[in-house]
Amino acid sequence: MGVLKKILTSITALIIILVILVGNSKKVISVTKDSSARQLVNVALIAKDLANDDYLIYICEDFKEIEKKNQGKVKFTCYDSKSNLAIENEIIDRVVKEGVDLILLDATDTKYLQETINKIKIYNIPVIVFNREPLTMEPIKSYAKALYIGTDSKQSGIMQGKILIDAWNANKDLIDRNKDDIMQYIMLQGERHNRVPLERTKYSILTIEEAGIKTEELALVVGQWDLELAKNEIKSLLLRYGNKIEVIIANDDTMALGAIEALQEFGYNNGDKTKTIPVVGVDGVPKARELIEEGIMLGSVVHDPMDLVQALYSVGMNLVNNKNPIEGTEYKLDDTGVAIYIPFRGYIDNINGYVEDKEYTIK
C-alpha cells in the first residue's frame, strides 16, 4: 500500500508539473501572436450609410488607396451600419472582440455616443469619431484615446451663403420670382442632433442676411443625407409651394442631387434659365460639379475627401503607437483639446467658376 501511495503521489506531482508547463507554453504563444499581429495595423471604419452617401463612399475608396500604398502595414475594413443603431452596435461588438487596433466611427446617432465610447474604452482601443460632430465633446473627453476629426461646418455654411449672394446680385431678376426683395428658400438639413448640419444651416442664412439680403424659410426638411428622401420631400414641397420656391439649400451634395431630380420631374432645371431654381450643396462631388458646369445646379462648397482621410490616417497611426495624436502632422487641436477641424478648399458655382478660400489653411 505504501509503495502504491508513493507512485500515486509521484504521478500527481508529474501531472501538476505538466499543467504548469503547458499553461506557461500557452502564455508564450499568446504573447508571440499579439506581437506578430501588431506588425499589421487593422482599422475598422464604421460608416452610417455606404449605400447612399457619396461622401462616405469616396472616403472608403481613398482609404483603400492608402492601404495599397502601405501593403503589409495597414488594413482598412469598411462597415455599413445602414443608418441603424442596432447594426452599428453589432459591428462594434464584433470588431472590438476581434481585436482591431483602431476604430474610425461615423456615428449613426451622436445622442448615444457616450454609450459607444464607454463600450470601446473597455477594450482600450483608440477611436476617432468623424464626419458627424456631436453636440458636445464630453463623450470624446471621457476617453483618453478618443478624438473627433471633421470639417469646418461653419466655414461651409458661410461659403454656401457667398454662392447665393453672388447669384442674387448677378441674377436677382430671375431668382426673385415674386419681386418682393426677399429670398424664399427651402432648407434640406442633414440631421437634427448633429452639429455639422446645424452650423451649415445657421451660417448659410446668417451670411446671406449679413449681406443685406432678406430671407424667408418656406420649409426646413431633415433629409438624413439621403438622395431619395430629399427628392421625395422636394416633390411634396413643389406641389405645396410651386413657383414660390426661389432657392434650395442642401447641407450636402447628395441631398442637393435629390432636389435637382425632383425639380427636373416638375420641368425645372433642365437648361432654361427662366425656369431654374438655384440649388447649392456641400462637398463638390463629381456629379455635382458636372451639373454646375451645365448650369443645372448653382454651386457647391468644395472639399476633397482625401484631406479628411489623410488626417484620420496620420492621427490614427499616432494613437495606435501611443504618440501625441498630432505629432509630426500639420494639424492642431481646438480649444477643447479633443477635436481637429479640416477646412474646405473653396467653392465652385456657375457664375464665378472656382473660388479658393484663402482665409483658411489646413491646420
Residue pairs with C-beta under 8 A, 6 or more apart in sequence:
37 99
38 101
39 72
39 73
40 72
40 73
40 74
40 75
41 73
41 74
41 75
41 101
41 102
41 317
41 320
42 74
42 75
42 77
42 98
42 99
42 100
42 101
42 102
43 63
43 74
43 75
43 76
43 77
43 100
43 101
43 102
43 103
43 104
43 316
44 77
44 79
44 91
44 95
44 100
44 102
44 103
44 104
45 59
45 60
45 63
45 76
45 77
45 78
45 79
45 104
45 106
46 79
46 81
46 88
46 91
46 92
46 95
46 103
46 104
46 105
46 106
47 53
47 56
47 59
47 60
47 78
47 79
47 80
47 81
47 106
47 131
48 56
48 81
48 83
48 88
48 106
48 107
48 108
48 131
48 132
48 225
49 56
49 80
49 81
49 82
49 83
49 225
49 226
50 56
50 57
50 60
50 78
50 80
51 80
51 82
52 225
52 226
52 227
52 228
52 254
53 225
53 226
53 254
54 253
54 254
54 283
54 285
54 287
55 131
55 252
55 253
55 254
55 283
55 285
55 305
56 106
56 131
58 285
58 305
59 131
59 305
59 308
59 309
60 76
60 78
62 305
62 306
62 309
63 76
63 78
63 309
63 313
64 76
66 74
66 76
66 309
66 313
67 74
67 75
67 76
74 313
74 317
79 91
79 95
81 87
81 88
81 91
81 108
83 108
83 224
84 108
85 108
85 109
85 112
87 108
88 107
88 108
88 116
89 116
89 119
92 103
92 105
92 116
92 119
92 120
93 119
95 103
96 103
96 119
96 120
96 122
96 123
96 125
97 123
100 125
101 125
101 126
101 320
102 125
102 126
102 127
102 128
102 316
102 317
102 319
102 320
103 120
103 125
103 126
103 127
103 128
104 127
104 128
104 130
104 312
104 316
105 116
105 127
105 128
105 129
105 130
106 129
106 130
106 131
106 132
107 113
107 116
107 129
107 132
107 134
109 193
110 132
110 133
110 134
110 135
110 193
110 194
111 193
113 129
113 134
113 139
113 140
114 138
114 139
114 142
116 139
117 127
117 139
117 140
117 142
117 143
117 146
118 142
118 143
120 127
120 143
120 146
121 142
121 143
121 145
121 146
124 145
125 145
126 145
126 146
126 316
126 319
126 320
127 143
127 145
127 146
127 147
128 146
128 147
128 148
128 149
128 312
128 315
128 316
128 319
129 140
129 146
129 147
129 148
129 149
130 148
130 149
130 150
130 308
130 312
131 150
131 196
131 308
132 150
132 191
132 194
132 196
133 148
133 150
133 153
133 194
133 195
133 196
133 339
134 140
134 148
134 194
134 195
135 193
135 194
135 195
135 198
137 148
137 336
137 338
137 339
139 146
140 146
140 147
140 148
140 336
140 338
140 339
141 336
141 337
141 338
145 319
146 338
147 315
147 319
147 325
147 338
147 339
147 340
148 338
148 339
148 340
149 308
149 311
149 312
149 315
149 339
149 340
149 341
149 342
150 196
150 308
150 339
150 340
150 341
150 342
151 196
151 303
151 308
151 341
151 342
151 343
151 344
152 341
152 342
152 343
152 344
152 360
153 195
153 196
153 197
153 198
153 199
153 200
153 203
154 199
154 203
155 343
155 344
155 357
155 360
156 200
156 203
156 282
156 301
156 303
156 344
157 199
157 200
157 201
157 202
157 203
157 204
157 206
157 207
158 203
158 204
158 207
159 301
159 344
159 346
159 347
159 357
160 200
160 203
160 204
160 207
160 249
160 280
160 282
160 299
160 301
160 347
161 203
161 204
161 205
161 206
161 207
161 208
161 211
162 207
162 347
162 355
163 280
163 298
163 299
163 301
163 347
163 349
164 183
164 204
164 208
164 247
164 249
164 278
164 280
164 298
165 207
165 208
165 211
165 213
166 349
166 351
166 352
167 175
167 278
167 298
167 299
167 349
167 351
168 175
168 176
168 183
168 208
168 213
170 351
171 273
171 351
174 273
174 274
174 276
175 183
175 246
175 247
175 278
176 182
176 183
176 246
177 243
177 244
177 246
178 184
178 244
181 214
182 214
182 215
182 216
183 208
183 213
183 214
183 215
183 216
183 246
183 247
184 215
184 216
184 218
184 244
184 245
184 246
184 247
185 205
185 215
185 216
185 217
185 218
185 245
185 246
185 247
185 248
185 249
186 217
186 218
186 219
186 220
186 221
186 234
186 237
186 241
186 245
186 247
186 248
186 249
186 259
187 201
187 205
187 217
187 219
187 220
187 221
187 249
188 221
188 223
188 230
188 233
188 234
188 248
188 249
188 250
188 251
188 255
188 256
188 258
188 259
189 197
189 198
189 200
189 201
189 220
189 221
189 222
189 223
189 251
190 196
190 197
190 200
190 222
190 223
190 224
190 225
190 251
190 252
190 255
191 197
191 222
191 224
191 225
192 222
196 251
197 251
200 251
200 282
201 220
201 249
201 251
204 249
204 280
205 215
205 217
205 249
208 215
209 215
218 237
218 241
218 244
218 245
219 237
219 241
221 230
221 233
221 234
221 237
223 229
223 230
223 233
223 250
223 251
223 255
223 258
225 251
225 252
225 254
225 255
226 254
226 255
226 258
227 254
227 255
227 257
227 258
227 261
228 258
229 255
229 258
230 250
230 254
230 255
230 256
230 257
230 258
230 259
230 262
231 258
231 259
231 261
231 262
232 262
234 248
234 258
234 259
234 262
234 263
235 262
235 265
235 266
237 245
238 245
238 262
238 263
238 266
245 277
246 277
246 278
247 277
247 278
247 279
247 280
248 256
248 259
248 263
248 277
248 278
248 279
248 280
249 280
250 256
250 259
250 279
250 280
250 281
250 282
251 281
251 282
252 281
252 282
252 283
253 281
253 282
253 283
253 284
253 285
253 287
253 288
253 300
254 281
254 283
254 285
255 281
256 279
256 280
256 281
256 288
256 297
256 300
257 281
257 287
257 288
257 291
257 297
259 279
260 269
260 279
260 291
260 296
260 297
263 269
263 277
263 279
264 270
267 275
268 275
268 276
268 277
269 275
269 276
269 277
269 279
269 296
269 297
270 296
271 294
271 295
271 296
273 295
276 295
276 296
278 298
279 297
279 298
280 297
280 298
280 299
280 300
280 301
280 349
281 288
281 297
281 299
281 300
281 301
282 300
282 301
282 303
282 344
283 300
283 301
283 302
283 303
283 305
284 300
284 301
284 302
284 303
284 304
284 347
284 348
285 300
288 297
288 300
289 300
289 348
291 297
292 298
292 299
292 300
292 348
292 349
292 350
293 350
295 350
297 350
298 349
298 350
298 351
299 347
299 348
299 349
299 350
299 351
300 347
300 348
300 349
301 344
301 346
301 347
302 344
302 345
302 346
302 347
302 348
302 354
303 342
303 344
303 345
304 345
307 342
307 345
307 362
308 342
311 329
311 331
311 340
311 342
314 328
314 329
314 331
315 325
315 326
315 329
315 331
315 340
318 324
318 325
318 326
318 327
318 328
318 329
319 325
325 333
326 332
326 333
326 340
330 362
330 363
331 340
331 362
331 363
332 340
332 363
333 339
333 340
334 340
334 341
341 363
342 362
343 357
343 360
343 361
343 362
343 363
344 357
344 360
345 356
345 357
346 354
346 355
346 356
346 357
347 354
347 355
347 357
348 354
348 355
349 355
